[in-house]
């Protein structure tokens, strides 16, 4: 004997012209990039003087895998406003088991390459 399975397609499925932007990854990345770049280039008036030009700023993007951290970081790192406002940029990728000393060595090495051209 054989069993017959039947299924019905629902014809009452509603759609809408409104776009749920929460699920649109491309738009979210663009919005997040703009917001992060704005935060990074915004400086208090006190800091606009030449007395603090050698200050080091560190920005970290953290979260679970697969949420777009690397894509966001790449877009921010290569943004025109970032390039115009920062003389030196160093990209460090850090995992859970990182070595602080090795991380510092890598940063210093990348900084040194800037002056070796």
C-alpha positions in Angstrom: 0.0 0.0 0.0 1.2 3.5 -0.7 0.5 6.7 1.2 -0.5 9.8 -0.6 0.5 13.1 0.8 -1.3 16.2 -0.3 -0.5 19.8 0.5 -2.4 23.0 -0.2 -0.9 26.2 -1.2 -2.1 29.1 0.7 -3.6 31.7 -1.5 -4.0 34.2 1.4 -0.4 35.2 1.5 -0.2 38.9 1.8 2.6 41.0 0.3 3.4 44.7 0.7 5.2 47.3 -1.3 6.9 48.4 1.9 10.5 47.2 2.2 11.6 45.8 5.6 15.0 47.4 5.7 16.1 45.4 8.7 16.8 42.4 6.4 18.5 44.3 3.7 22.2 43.7 4.4 23.6 46.1 1.8 21.6 49.0 3.0 22.5 48.2 6.6 26.2 48.1 5.8 26.0 51.4 4.1 24.2 53.0 7.0 26.6 51.5 9.6 29.6 52.6 7.5 28.3 56.2 7.4 27.6 56.2 11.1 31.0 54.7 12.1 32.9 57.0 9.8 31.1 60.0 11.2 32.0 59.0 14.7 35.6 58.4 13.8 36.2 61.7 12.0 34.3 63.8 14.5 36.8 65.5 16.9 36.2 67.9 19.7 37.3 71.5 19.0 40.1 71.1 21.5 41.7 68.4 19.4 41.8 70.4 16.2 45.0 72.2 17.4 48.3 70.8 16.3 49.2 69.8 19.9 47.7 66.4 19.7 48.5 65.2 16.2 50.3 62.0 17.3 47.4 60.6 19.3 46.6 56.9 18.7 43.0 56.0 18.1 41.8 52.4 18.2 38.5 51.2 16.9 37.2 47.6 17.4 34.4 45.9 15.6 33.3 42.8 17.6 30.5 40.3 17.3 29.6 36.7 16.4 30.8 35.3 13.1 28.8 36.0 9.9 27.3 39.3 10.8 29.4 41.5 8.5 32.2 42.7 10.7 34.9 42.3 8.1 32.7 43.9 5.4 32.0 46.9 7.6 35.6 47.2 8.6 36.8 47.1 4.9 34.3 49.8 3.9 35.3 52.1 6.8 39.0 51.5 6.3 38.8 52.4 2.7 36.3 55.4 3.1 37.4 58.7 1.5 36.7 60.6 4.7 38.9 58.2 6.8 41.7 58.6 4.3 41.4 62.3 4.4 41.4 62.5 8.2 44.0 59.9 9.2 47.6 59.9 8.1 48.2 56.4 9.2 45.9 53.4 9.3 46.7 49.9 10.5 44.5 46.9 10.0 44.7 44.2 12.6 42.6 41.1 12.6 42.2 39.7 16.1 40.8 36.4 17.1 39.9 35.1 20.6 43.3 33.6 21.4 45.4 36.6 20.4 48.9 37.4 21.8 49.1 41.0 23.0 52.9 41.2 22.3 52.5 39.8 18.8 49.6 42.1 18.1 51.8 45.1 19.1 54.7 43.8 17.0 52.4 43.6 14.0 51.1 47.1 14.5 54.7 48.5 14.8 55.7 46.6 11.7 52.9 48.0 9.7 53.6 51.5 11.0 57.3 51.1 10.0 56.3 50.1 6.4 54.7 53.5 6.0 58.1 55.1 6.3 60.1 52.6 4.3 58.9 53.6 0.9 
